[in-house]
Amino acid sequence: MRLFFIAIITVLFSFSTTSCVTRVRATPSKIVVVKKLPRAHKVVYVKGQRYYTWNGKRYRKTNKGYVVVRY
């Protein structure tokens, strides 16, 4: 009987120490800043916002240059 109680306490303790929470590590995104756009760029408006497109990538103007965006 004593062995049975020890087994139950061990099982309960092992369930209480495990967690269902998983850790998620966010990797920083790769931000590409271009100081000057090529001459062949095109201006595109999407939902009233101005974007610049060139070579299949879209850019948005910021204070530091042009940033590659996905929309």
N, C-alpha and C positions, 0 to 999 in steps of 0.2 A: 504494500500500500504506500509505503514511504517512497519507493522508487517511482510509482505512478505520479505522485504529487511533484516530485523533482522533475520528471519528464514534462508535466504540464507547465510548470513554472518556467522551465527552459524554453519551451515552445512559445509561450506568451512573451517572454523577455526578448526572444529573437525577432518576433513580429513587431514589437514596439520599437526596436532599434533600427529597423529598416524603414526606408522612406520611399514614397511613391514619386517623389519629386525628381525630375531629371534636370541636369544642368544644361543650359544652352549658352554657348559662347558666341557672341556676335563678332564677326570679323569686320574690320573697318573697310568701308567701300573705297574703291580706287577712284579718286577724283582726278580728272585730267583737266588742267587749265592751259588754254592756248592764249598767248598774248595778242596775236594778230591773226585774223582769219585770212585765208587765201582770197585772191581776187575773184575766183570763179564761184564764190559762195552764193547761195540763193536765200532770200528772205521768205519765211513761211509763217503764217498766222494760224495758231491752233487755239480755239476758244478765246480769242482776243489777245493772246499772248504772242509776242514776236520771238521766233526762233530762227536761227541761221543753220542752213544745211549745206554740207559739202562732203562728198565721198561716202554717202550713206550714213553719216553721223549728224546728230542735231546738237546745236550749241545754244546756250543762253548767255546773254551779256551780264557780267557782274563787274564789281569795282576792280577786281584783280585780273580780269581778262574774260575769256569765253570758256564756259564749263560745258563738258559733254553731258547731255541729259537723255533720259529715256522717258517717253510719255506714251 
